Structures are given as structure tokens and as C-alpha cells.
Amino acid sequence: MLPVVAAALVDGEGRVLLQRRPPGKQMADLWEFPGGKIEPGESPEAALARELAEELAITVDPATAIPLTFASAALGQRHLLLLLYLIRDWQGEPRPLEASALAWVLPQDMHALAMPPADVPLVAMLERLL
Ligand SMILES: Nc1nc2c([nH]c(=O)n2[C@H]2C[C@H](O)[C@@H](COP(=O)(O)OP(=O)(O)OP(=O)(O)O)O2)c(=O)[nH]1
């Protein structure tokens, strides 16, 4: 089992921040929610704050991360459990420290982007929940 946390960072217009996976990585060039693997002993919220600092150079208070929904999907030989959190407050302007690009996208417009298979039901949930 691969536990992963990811963030739906939402701006005042209801757009969500996506990042593009860089070339050379697994699932290169797909658009994903910022986040990553939970390390042993780490809480999901702490992992999320750490990943957002590493990937976007923003500061998030783990206590303000709101559990939104999750995805459960096969990923090669492993099984991905992706916990998606809603984040409305952060400090700093997101910068693509690891991604090849960032984009603010309305959930309804995400269908036009190539995203990991596990993210497809998450997009449908965002359309209903945001
Ligand atoms: N962050 C993120 N990961 C996703 C999404 N959808 C999805 O299937 N994943 C997968 C891709 C990766 O296998 C895993 C996330 O872990 P990661 O981002 O730390 O993995 P990675 O391969 O990019 O990095 P690494 O092994 O070099 O540390 O979850 C998503 O929307 N956001």
C-alpha cells in the first residue's frame, strides 16, 4: 500500500492549483495535485505541509487542511491510497520547484487535461464539492 497526500489548493475564484509532473519521472507530463508520499511516522497533515513547502515553497498550517475525499487505485504492483485535502489558506506565492509547470484550473476544465488515472474520480468529486 502506498499512502499519498495531495492538496486541492483553491483560490477565491474556485480554481484549483495543478502541477505538471516533470519529464523523466513516472507519469511524466501528467497534471496532478501537489503532494507526495507520507513518510513512516508522519501524520498525513504534516506530510502535506512538508510536500507543499518542498514543491511550491508555500507555508500551510497542518491544522487548516480539511479532509475532502480519497482515491483508491492500483498503481503498478502497488496500491495507491491518495488522501485529498482542501486548502484555502497558505502563505507565499506557489512556485514550481519540482514541477515543470503550474496552472490554476476550474474543476470543470480538468477533464481536458491529462491526469493520472486515480485522479479522474477526484475531479468529479471536486466538481460537486467546490
Ligand atoms: N502528488 C500526487 N501524486 C499522485 C497523484 N495522482 C497519482 O496517481 N499520484 C501518484 C504518483 C506517485 O506514484 C505518487 C506520489 O508520490 P510522489 O509524487 O512522491 O512520487 P514521485 O514518483 O513523484 O517521487 P519520488 O518517488 O521520486 O519521491 O502518487 C496526484 O494527484 N498528486
Ligand as a Chemical Component Dictionary entry (heavy atoms), coordinates in Angstrom:
data_LIG
# 
_chem_comp.id                   LIG 
_chem_comp.type                 NON-POLYMER 
_chem_comp.pdbx_formal_charge   0 
_chem_comp.three_letter_code    LIG 
# 
loop_
_chem_comp_atom.comp_id 
_chem_comp_atom.atom_id 
_chem_comp_atom.alt_atom_id 
_chem_comp_atom.type_symbol 
_chem_comp_atom.charge 
_chem_comp_atom.model_Cartn_x 
_chem_comp_atom.model_Cartn_y 
_chem_comp_atom.model_Cartn_z 
_chem_comp_atom.pdbx_ordinal 
LIG N1  N1  N 0 1.181  14.173 -5.736 1  
LIG C1  C1  C 0 0.353  13.419 -6.428 2  
LIG N2  N2  N 0 0.657  12.112 -6.692 3  
LIG C2  C2  C 0 -0.227 11.417 -7.411 4  
LIG C3  C3  C 0 -1.432 11.979 -7.882 5  
LIG N3  N3  N 0 -2.115 11.023 -8.573 6  
LIG C4  C4  C 0 -1.361 9.899  -8.547 7  
LIG O1  O1  O 0 -1.632 8.816  -9.052 8  
LIG N4  N4  N 0 -0.207 10.132 -7.829 9  
LIG C5  C5  C 0 0.848  9.151  -7.594 10 
LIG C6  C6  C 0 2.127  9.465  -8.324 11 
LIG C7  C7  C 0 3.194  8.865  -7.427 12 
LIG O2  O2  O 0 3.313  7.468  -7.693 13 
LIG C8  C8  C 0 2.601  9.025  -6.044 14 
LIG C9  C9  C 0 3.037  10.308 -5.417 15 
LIG O3  O3  O 0 4.271  10.211 -4.851 16 
LIG P1  P1  P 0 5.440  11.210 -5.253 17 
LIG O4  O4  O 0 4.919  12.360 -6.021 18 
LIG O5  O5  O 0 6.241  11.423 -4.030 19 
LIG O6  O6  O 0 6.198  10.223 -6.169 20 
LIG P2  P2  P 0 7.250  10.585 -7.247 21 
LIG O7  O7  O 0 7.419  9.352  -8.068 22 
LIG O8  O8  O 0 6.821  11.837 -7.929 23 
LIG O9  O9  O 0 8.516  10.946 -6.397 24 
LIG P3  P3  P 0 9.692  10.069 -5.867 25 
LIG O10 O10 O 0 9.315  8.627  -5.996 26 
LIG O11 O11 O 0 10.823 10.489 -6.737 27 
LIG O12 O12 O 0 9.828  10.517 -4.454 28 
LIG O13 O13 O 0 1.184  9.105  -6.228 29 
LIG C10 C10 C 0 -1.727 13.338 -7.609 30 
LIG O14 O14 O 0 -2.746 13.916 -7.996 31 
LIG N5  N5  N 0 -0.802 14.007 -6.875 32 
# 
loop_
_chem_comp_bond.comp_id 
_chem_comp_bond.atom_id_1 
_chem_comp_bond.atom_id_2 
_chem_comp_bond.value_order 
_chem_comp_bond.pdbx_ordinal 
LIG N1  C1  SING 1  
LIG C1  N2  DOUB 2  
LIG C1  N5  SING 3  
LIG N2  C2  SING 4  
LIG C2  C3  DOUB 5  
LIG C2  N4  SING 6  
LIG C3  N3  SING 7  
LIG C3  C10 SING 8  
LIG N3  C4  SING 9  
LIG C4  O1  DOUB 10 
LIG C4  N4  SING 11 
LIG N4  C5  SING 12 
LIG C5  C6  SING 13 
LIG C5  O13 SING 14 
LIG C6  C7  SING 15 
LIG C7  O2  SING 16 
LIG C7  C8  SING 17 
LIG C8  C9  SING 18 
LIG C8  O13 SING 19 
LIG C9  O3  SING 20 
LIG O3  P1  SING 21 
LIG P1  O4  DOUB 22 
LIG P1  O5  SING 23 
LIG P1  O6  SING 24 
LIG O6  P2  SING 25 
LIG P2  O7  DOUB 26 
LIG P2  O8  SING 27 
LIG P2  O9  SING 28 
LIG O9  P3  SING 29 
LIG P3  O10 DOUB 30 
LIG P3  O11 SING 31 
LIG P3  O12 SING 32 
LIG C10 O14 DOUB 33 
LIG C10 N5  SING 34 
# 
